[in-house]
Amino acid sequence: PGFRWFPRKGAWGQSRRGRLAFFPQGGHVAACKIYRDVALQQGLVRTFSEKEKRKPSVRKLFGAVNWWGASGLDFVREALAAGMTRGLLNGRPSPADMAEIVRLGWLVGEYDNYEDIDDSPSIGRAKAPVAEHAVVQADGTLMTTWITRDKDMKPVHTYMKQCTAMMTVCARAIVPPLLATYPFNTRFLDVTPATSLKECYSPVHPVTREQDQECRAQLCAYVGDELGLVAGGEHGRFWDVPYLDYHEGMMGGGVYSWAAGYLVDVANRDELSADYLKYGIDPAYRAPLFELVFHDCVVNYWYWGACNDYLHQVAPEITDRKTAMNVLYGTPPMMWAGNHGLRWQVPEEREAMMTIYRNVCKLHEVIADQDMLSHAFLTPERDVQKTTFADGTTCLVNFGDTPYGVNETALGTEEMILRRDDFAVWGPRVRQWRVSSSATPPTIETFIRTDTCLFVDMGSREFDIDGIAGRGRVWANRLSSGQLQITLSAGARVRLDLAAWDPSWRGE
């Protein structure tokens, strides 16, 4: 262990203090909880329970798929009809369509970026007077940033880096007029929470690294607190947690072997590097460190160029792996509606998207605002893992090829055998499992029960669980209107005892 101090513009900065914490046991979990105590003292732990007092709409993130590339209101209506009660849509539909999307209970936002600017006499989206706004480096030159590329990835255009001291000034000029026309309830800040801290030597807007962090946090606070929007940011940092409500990319870790930021599709498995397969998606080499500190404060998604189903066409098993990791980490999924990976317009692929939604999002609705108390590796190979949350919910996932037996009375079943990417979840407000067979291809049995969802799919065999009996796939979904939406697979026959699910419905 050691400390590395960055200089303040070439010199030693203010007095500095480092902290080392020694503890006899508890591993990475104990370390994270020690840091959470520090973060509490520093005012960084601002939970969803606190955030919703200022903006109740933040709870719409709970169980919301983060959708890119969707078509607007028509897509939202299709998703609702399919049973997807919550979602986050990125784009700019018409004001009327946007208002209807908000009325239907969804979040709607768009991409925004205050780091990359083109020269312009006036402030606009990704535009500002470069000479007055750009970062001035120590040698007096202006700092360049994002490079756009053509289909062959050849450079086309270079943006300039805007100083963080000017970002909130620009946001105040851009966002309010936009909200006057478009009723957004969400906004996504690209780049700002992702890049490392920088110094600016401009005589007009000089910043040190410390001030740079403060300016970045100020922009996040403007969008998330002052404007009251459900606010997101790229990748994420500890300092944005009080103001941002979700991160895009924290689940991915930034280990990619293709140009994920440019949304380059992977054509074959050879493009998946050993580093990506090991450090990007192998749970044996990962731990939910951020969730152990901030799970009840901010929602973490995968990255848009490597989301849940991004590699489905070349490596479909990775889709199941990422879904299982979402279950373990207590985080929701991100998907493209049709441009990359699974395609909403293809019926069997839409059903695969709905499977991801059900398996992850109904659980997330329950535990999104719960502190993650622990994470454990249960086998020497580290392929069976377990997390627990403050409300008593336990998530157990087998990522390995060796079957793992679970005998837990709270599941209400006999011993359950979990195979690769199978999971079992139990708690006071949720009970669910995915169990696959040893056949090739395997049959998969799924059960989900929460206060708002009851889903059973036991393949071709008869079932009788929690007052629901029959054969086929059935999904009972309680809507915010109080109505019950029931979806059956073709040929299914089901007897549903509503009172066994909710005693208040006795006789219904």
N, C-alpha and C positions, 0 to 999 in steps of 0.2 A: 504493500500500500504506500501511496505517496500523494503529494499535492503538486499541481502545476499551476502557476500563476501566469495569466496573460498580462502583458504590460498595458498601461493606459497611455496610448499614443506615444509609445516608445520609452516610457518612464515607469517607475514604480508608482502604483496607484495609492489609494487610501490605505489605512490600516486594514489588514485582512486576518480572518480567523478561519481555521479549518477544524473539522470535527471528526474524530474517530470514535466509533462505538464498538466495544468488545462484548461478546455475549457467549455463553457456554454451549448453547444448543438452540435449535430452531431453524438453522439454515437461512435460506432466502426469505422465508416467510417472516421470521423474526426480524431480519434486516429491513424488510418493507414496512413492518409495523413500527419499528423504531423511527423510520423516516416519516411515516404518517403522523406520528406525534410531533415531529419537528415541523412538518407541513401545517399541522393544526395551529401551532404557535405562530407561524408566519402568515396565517390567514389564507392559506392555499386550499384548504379542504372546505369547499362550499358545496354541500350536498344538494341532490335534486329536491329534497324536502324543503330546503331553504330557497332554492331557485324558483320553485313553482309558486311561492308566495308573491313573487314579482311578475312571473309570467306562467300562468297555469298551462299554457299550450305546450310547455316543455314535456309534459307527460305523454304527448302524442308521439314522442320518440320511442317510448317503451313498446317494443315489438314492431318497430317500423323498418321495413326493407328500405334501404337507400337505393333508389332507382335512378339510373342514368339512361338517356336515350329513349325514354318513353314518349308517347305521342300526345300527352295532355289529358284533357277531361275524358275522352273516349277510353283511354287506357285505364284511368282511375275507375270509371264505371265498370269496365270489364273485370278489373281486379276485385272490386267490391262484390260483384255478382259471383265471382269464384270463391269468395269467403275471406278475402284479404282486408281486414277491417282497418288496418293502419299502414301508412307508407309515407315516404319522403320522396317527392317528385322534384327533379332538377330541370328547370327550363323556364320559358316565359310564354305561357299561353295568353290568350286575350284576357283583359281584365275581368270580363264576365265569367269566362271559364275558370279563371283563377279563384274568383269569389265562390264559385260553386264547389271547387275542389276543397277549399277551406271549410265550407259549410258541411261537406261530406265527412269532415273529420281528419283529413290528411294534412300533411305539411307540404308546402310548396316553396321552393327557393331557387336560387340560381348562383352560378359561379361568379365570383368577384375577385379582383386581383389589384392590389395597390403597390406591388413590388416592381412590376415590369411596366415601363412607360415608353411611348413614342413622343417625339417632340411635337408640341402643340402650343399655340399662344394662349389657349384656354384649357381649363381642367375638364376632362371627360373620362370615360371608361378607358383605362390603360393609356391615357394621354395627359401630358402636363408640360409646362415649359421646362425642358431638360436642363438648361443652364442654371435655372433657379432651384430645381427640385432634385437633381441626381446626386448620388453619393460621390463626394470628392475624396479620392484616395490620398495617401500620404505624399505621393509624388505630384499631386495636383491634377492627375487625370481623372476622368469620370469613369465610374464602374459600370461595366456591361453585365448583362444577365441572360435571360432566356433567349435561345436561338430557335426560330421556327425552321422546319425542314420540309422538303418535298417528299414524295412517295418513295424515293430512293434514299431518304435520310440525308440528303445533301443540304448544307446550310442555305437558307433563303434570306432570313432577316434577323437582326440582333436588336433586342430591346436594351434600354438603359435601366439601371437599378435606381429606384426612387428612395431617397433617404426616409427612414422611418419617422423622422420629425415632421415630415410633410404628409404622411399617410392619412391621419385623421382629418386634417384640413381638407384633403381631397374627398374623403368619404362624406364629410358634411356637405360638400357641394354636389355630390353625385346622388346619394341614396334618398334623401327626403323628397326631391322632385319625382323620383321614380316611384316611391311609395304613395305619392299623391294620386298616381294613376293605377298602379298595379298593387293589389292587396297581398303582397308577399307576407308570409308569417315566418320565413326562414331565410338565412343568407349564409353562403359558404365563402370563407376567406382562404383563397389559395396562397401558398408560398409563405406568408407571414409567420405562421407558427412552425414552419418546416426548416427554414434556413438558419444557419449559425449566426451568432451575434456579430455585428460589424461596427467599425468606427467610421465617422464621417468628419473630414477636415474642412468642410465648408465654413467660411467666416459668418455665414448667415444662419445656418442650421447645424452647428457642430454637435456631434454626439459621441460619447464614449460607449463601450459595450454595455455598461450598466444602464445608461440612458437609452440605448437602443432597445434593450429589453423593456424598459418602462414605456417607450413609445409604442412598441408592438402590443403590449398589454392594454395600452390606452385605446388602440383601434379595436381590439377585441371587446373591451368594455363598452365602447360607443355602440357597437352593433348589438351586443348581447344584453347590455343593461339599459343604456339610454334609449335606444330604439325599441327595446323589448322583443327583439326577434330571437327565435331559436337559432343559435349561432354555431357554425361549424368551422373547422380549420384543417389544413393539410397536415398530416402526420401528428402534430401536437407536441406540446411541451408542458412541463410542470407549471410554468408561470401563467398559462392561459386558462387553467382549470376553473378559476373563479368566474370566468366570463363566457367561455365557450361551453357548449352543451354536447357536442360530438366532434370526433376526429375521424378523418378519412385517411387510412394508411397505418394507424397504430398497430392493427392486427397483423400487418404484413411484415413489418420490421425493416423494410427497405432493401431486402436482398433479392435482386432480380437479375436475370441473365438476358433480358430483352429490354427494349426501350419502353418500359411500362408507362412512363410519364407521357409518352407520345402515342399511347394506345396502339402500339404495334402488335398485331396478332402473331401468336406463335404457330408456325406451320407444321412443326414436327417435334418429337420428343428430344431430339438432339440439341434443341435450343434451350432446354432446361439444364442449367449447370449443376454440378455436384454441390456447389455452395447453396444454390436455391433449394434443392431437394433436402439438404441437410439442415441449414440454418433458417430457411424460409418456412418450411412446412413440416419438418420432422419434430414432433412434440418432445422427443427425447432430448433435444438440444434447445428447448425453449422453456420459459416459465412465465406465468402471467404477472410480471413484476408491477406493471402500471396498474392493472386491475386490483392487485393486493393493496395498493395505496388509494386509488381514486375510482374504484368501480361504481360507487354510489354518487359520483360527482359528474361523470362525463361518459358518454357512449362511444365505444371504439369500433370502427368498421375496418374492413380490408381496404386496399388501395384500388382506385378506379381502373388501373391498368393490370390488376391482378386480383380481381374480386372473386367471390365464391365460385362462380362458374366460368371464369375467364378462359381456363384451359380445358374446358369440357370436351372440345372436339378432338384434342390430341391426347389428353390424359384424364379421362372421366373419373378415375378413382380419386383424383385430387379434389374433385367436387365434394365427395363424401367425406374426405379427410377434413376439409375446411369447415363443413357443417358440424362435424363432431367437435372440432376445436371451438367453434362458436358456442356449442352446448357447454363445454368444459369452462370456458372463460366467461360465460354469461353475457355474450355480446350478440347483436343481430347481424344479418347478412347484408351484403351489397351485391346488386346484379345489374347487368345491362339488359334492356328490354328486348333487343333484337340484333344489335350490332356486333356483339362479341359473345362467345360462349353459347349458352342455351338461348333459344329463340321463343319469345312469347307467342308468336303467330303459328308455331308448330304445336299441335295439340299435345303430343306425348312429351314434348320438351316443356310446355307450359305446366303440365302436371308435375314434372321434375322440379320446376321452380316453386310450385305450390308445396311440394314435399319439403323443400328447404325452408320455406316460410313456416309451415306448421311445426316442424321439428325444432326450430330455433326460436321463433318469435313468440309463440304462446308461453314458453318458458321465460323469455326476456320480459314480457309484460309483467310477470310476477316478481322477478328479482332485480330489475333494472335499478331500483333505488336502494338496494341492499349492499352493505359492506361485504367484500369478499374476505372471510376470516382466515381461510387456510387453503393451501394447495399442497398435494403430496404425490410423490411417485410411489406406487404400491408394489412394483416389481423391480428386480435388479436391472432389467433392460430399460426401465423407465417408460415402458409403453402402455402401462395401465396407470391412470392418474385420477385424482379425486380433488374436487374443490368443495368448500362449504361456505355458506353465506349467513348473514346475521339473522335471518328469519328461520334458520334451521334447514334450509334447502341444501341437499347434497347432490352433486353431479359426478357420476363415475363413468369414465370412458375407457374402452380398450382400443388402442391404436395399433396393436400388434397382431401377429398371425397366430399366436397361441391362445386358445380359448380361455376365458377367465370366468369362474363361477361367482355369482352374487347371490347371497342368501340374506335378504333384508326383509324383515317382517313388514316394514312400512310400505313395501311394494305390493303386498297382498297376494303374492304368488309363491309357488315353490321355487327352488333354486333356479336361477336364470343364468344361461350361458351366453356370455358376450363374446362375439368374434370381432374381426377387424372393423373398426369405426362404429361399432355398436355402443350404446350407452344406456344407462339407467339413472333416473332422477327421482328423488323423493323428498317431500317436505310438507309443511302444513297447508300449502296452497297449490301444490302441483305434484303430479305423479305421472311419469311417462317412461317409456322405454322403446328402443329399437333393437330387435333381436333377429339376427340372420342365421340361416341354416348352413350346413356344411355342403349342401348340394352345389352343382355347377350348372347354370348360374344359381346363386343362392336365392331362396325365398326370404322375404323380409316381413316381419310382423312388427306393427307399430301400435302403441297405445299412448294417448295423451289425455290427461284430465286436469283442468283448472276450473276456476269459478266461471269462466266464460267459454270454455272449449271442451268438447268431449269427442275424441277421434279414436276409431278402432278400425284397423285393417289387419286381419289375421289370414290373409290370402284366401284359400279355398276352404279352410276348416271352420267348423262351428265355434262360436264363442259365447260366453255369458260372463260379463264383467261389469260390476258396478251398475246394475240395473239396465244394461244394454245387452241384448242377446240377438243372435241370428247368424247370418253369413254374408260376406262381402264387405265393402268399405262404407263406413258411415261417419259423417262429420256433423255434429251438432254445434252450432256457433251462435253464441248469444250476442246480439247486436246492441249498440248503445241505445237504440230506440226501445229496448225491452223485448223485441221480437226474437224468435228463435229461427235461425236459418238452418235447414237440414239438407245435406247433400249426400246422395246415395250413388254408389257405383252401379253400372248397368247390371240388372239381375239380382241385386242385393235384396234381402228380406230381413227386416230388423224390428225388434220389439224394444221400445224405449220407455223406461219407467222414469218420468221426469222427476218424481218425488225422491227417487234414490240419488239423483244428482243434486237437486235443490229442494229441501223439504217445503219451501214456500209454494212450490208448484204442485202440491199434493192434490190429486183429483183432476189435474189438467191433462 
